[in-house]
Amino acid sequence: MGAALRLAGVIRESIVDGPGIRFVVFCQGCPHRCPGCHNAETHDFSGGYDCDIDKILAAVDANPLLQGITFSGGEPACQPAPFYALAKEIKRRGLNVWMYTGYTLEELSRLARSGPESPCRLAEDRKALRKLLDTIDVLVDGKYIEAQRDLTLRYRGSTNQRVIDMNRTRETGTLTLTEY
């Protein structure tokens, strides 16, 4: 496949980053730098290592217990083309795709169209971001806000964050939250 991601690391089996047993990809680099972030080591864009998505796919294929993959960070929206390529392959395998982002869905939709503040400066990146948003099943959006921390929430850290059913949102044209 040839596409590479800049990673902070992976977890081959997680039960806290979405439902079921999940493969979690932590990308390197985040412009948000939320105070209290539990992945602060992923903020530096020059940290981490490059990893070909074929290597990730091989690890996913080796585990028949996986129910899906989760993209976390760092900020996956800053690497939309390789995350889209990976998501497309994951979907071909019948697994679901979750993505965590510090952006809101509305901000990502704007960034996918245009915007000088976009981490996706090239037209190809905006197109890849649109395709990524059209491929993922669930989006956990919004910056982590330490003052809104709530340990009783499933799959998110602060009350401002939303767990969005992207399939239903695309189907109805109305933002639809999941029951998580």
C-alpha positions as CSV (number, residue, x, y, z in Angstrom):
1,M,0.0,0.0,0.0
2,G,2.9,2.3,0.8
3,A,1.1,4.9,2.9
4,A,2.8,5.8,6.2
5,L,1.5,7.2,9.4
6,R,3.5,9.2,12.0
7,L,2.7,7.2,15.2
8,A,3.2,7.6,18.9
9,G,2.3,3.9,19.3
10,V,-0.4,1.3,19.1
11,I,-2.3,-0.9,21.5
12,R,-3.1,-4.3,20.0
13,E,-6.1,-5.1,22.3
14,S,-8.0,-2.4,24.1
15,I,-11.5,-2.4,25.7
16,V,-11.6,1.2,26.7
17,D,-11.3,3.0,23.3
18,G,-14.7,1.9,21.9
19,P,-16.9,-1.2,22.2
20,G,-15.4,-4.7,22.1
21,I,-11.8,-5.6,21.6
22,R,-10.1,-2.9,19.5
23,F,-6.8,-2.1,17.9
24,V,-5.8,1.4,18.7
25,V,-3.6,3.6,16.6
26,F,-2.1,6.7,18.5
27,C,-0.9,9.2,15.9
28,Q,1.9,11.6,16.7
29,G,1.3,15.4,16.6
30,C,-1.5,17.5,18.0
31,P,-2.2,21.2,17.6
32,H,-4.7,21.3,20.5
33,R,-2.4,20.6,23.4
34,C,-5.3,20.3,25.9
35,P,-4.3,20.9,29.5
36,G,-4.6,17.6,31.4
37,C,-4.5,15.5,28.2
38,H,-3.7,11.9,29.1
39,N,-1.7,11.6,25.8
40,A,0.5,14.7,26.2
41,E,3.5,12.8,24.8
42,T,1.7,12.7,21.4
43,H,1.6,16.5,21.0
44,D,5.0,17.0,19.4
45,F,4.8,16.7,15.7
46,S,8.5,15.7,15.4
47,G,8.2,12.9,17.9
48,G,7.1,9.3,17.3
49,Y,8.0,7.1,14.3
50,D,6.8,6.4,10.8
51,C,4.8,3.2,10.3
52,D,3.5,1.8,7.0
53,I,-0.2,1.0,7.2
54,D,0.5,-2.4,5.8
55,K,2.2,-3.3,9.1
56,I,-0.9,-2.1,11.0
57,L,-3.1,-4.1,8.7
58,A,-1.0,-7.3,9.2
59,A,-1.3,-6.9,13.0
60,V,-5.1,-6.4,12.7
61,D,-5.4,-9.4,10.4
62,A,-3.5,-11.5,12.9
63,N,-6.2,-11.0,15.5
64,P,-9.6,-12.6,14.8
65,L,-11.0,-11.3,18.1
66,L,-10.9,-7.6,17.0
67,Q,-14.2,-5.8,16.5
68,G,-12.7,-2.6,15.2
69,I,-10.0,-0.1,15.1
70,T,-9.7,3.3,16.9
71,F,-7.8,6.3,15.7
72,S,-6.6,8.4,18.6
73,G,-3.8,10.8,19.2
74,G,-2.4,13.2,18.8
75,E,-4.8,14.5,16.2
76,P,-5.7,12.0,13.4
77,A,-7.2,14.8,11.3
78,C,-3.7,16.1,10.8
79,Q,-2.9,13.0,8.8
80,P,-6.1,12.4,6.9
81,A,-4.7,10.7,3.8
82,P,-3.0,7.7,5.5
83,F,-5.8,7.4,8.0
84,Y,-8.4,7.3,5.2
85,A,-6.3,4.6,3.4
86,L,-6.2,2.6,6.6
87,A,-9.9,3.1,7.4
88,K,-10.9,2.0,3.9
89,E,-8.9,-1.2,4.3
90,I,-10.4,-1.8,7.8
91,K,-13.9,-1.4,6.5
92,R,-13.1,-3.9,3.7
93,R,-12.4,-6.4,6.5
94,G,-15.8,-5.8,8.0
95,L,-14.5,-4.0,11.1
96,N,-15.8,-0.7,12.5
97,V,-13.7,2.5,12.7
98,W,-13.8,5.0,15.6
99,M,-11.9,8.2,15.6
100,Y,-11.1,10.6,18.5
101,T,-10.4,14.3,17.6
102,G,-10.0,17.5,19.4
103,Y,-12.0,19.2,16.7
104,T,-15.8,19.3,16.6
105,L,-17.5,17.6,13.7
106,E,-18.6,21.1,12.5
107,E,-14.9,22.3,12.6
108,L,-13.7,19.2,10.7
109,S,-16.4,19.7,8.1
110,R,-15.3,23.3,7.6
111,L,-11.6,22.3,7.5
112,A,-12.4,19.6,4.9
113,R,-13.8,22.4,2.7
114,S,-11.2,25.1,3.3
115,G,-9.7,27.2,5.9
116,P,-6.4,29.0,6.6
117,E,-6.3,27.5,10.2
118,S,-6.5,24.0,8.7
119,P,-3.8,21.4,9.5
120,C,-4.7,20.2,6.0
121,R,-3.2,22.9,3.9
122,L,-3.2,21.1,0.5
123,A,-6.3,20.4,-1.5
124,E,-5.5,16.7,-1.5
125,D,-5.5,16.7,2.3
126,R,-8.9,18.4,2.4
127,K,-10.2,15.8,0.0
128,A,-8.7,13.0,2.2
129,L,-10.3,14.5,5.3
130,R,-13.7,14.5,3.6
131,K,-13.2,10.9,2.6
132,L,-12.1,10.0,6.1
133,L,-15.2,11.6,7.6
134,D,-17.3,9.6,5.1
135,T,-15.7,6.4,6.2
136,I,-15.5,6.3,10.0
137,D,-18.4,4.9,11.9
138,V,-18.1,6.8,15.2
139,L,-16.5,10.2,15.9
140,V,-15.6,11.2,19.4
141,D,-15.2,15.0,19.0
142,G,-14.2,18.0,21.0
143,K,-11.2,19.1,23.0
144,Y,-10.6,17.6,26.4
145,I,-11.6,20.2,29.0
146,E,-10.1,19.4,32.4
147,A,-12.7,21.5,34.2
148,Q,-15.4,19.3,32.6
149,R,-13.7,16.0,33.4
150,D,-16.2,13.2,34.3
151,L,-14.9,9.7,35.0
152,T,-18.4,8.3,34.7
153,L,-18.5,8.9,30.9
154,R,-17.9,6.0,28.6
155,Y,-15.3,6.5,25.9
156,R,-14.7,10.2,26.6
157,G,-13.1,12.3,29.2
158,S,-15.0,15.5,29.5
159,T,-18.7,16.4,29.3
160,N,-18.3,18.7,26.2
161,Q,-17.1,15.7,24.1
162,R,-19.7,14.0,21.9
163,V,-19.9,10.4,20.7
164,I,-21.4,10.8,17.2
165,D,-22.9,8.0,15.1
166,M,-21.4,9.0,11.8
167,N,-23.4,6.4,9.7
168,R,-26.7,7.7,11.1
169,T,-25.6,11.3,10.8
170,R,-24.7,10.8,7.1
171,E,-28.0,8.9,6.5
172,T,-30.3,11.5,8.0
173,G,-28.3,14.7,7.5
174,T,-28.7,15.4,11.2
175,L,-26.0,15.1,13.8
176,T,-26.9,11.9,15.8
177,L,-25.3,11.0,19.1
178,T,-24.9,7.3,20.1
179,E,-26.0,5.8,23.4
180,Y,-22.4,5.4,24.7
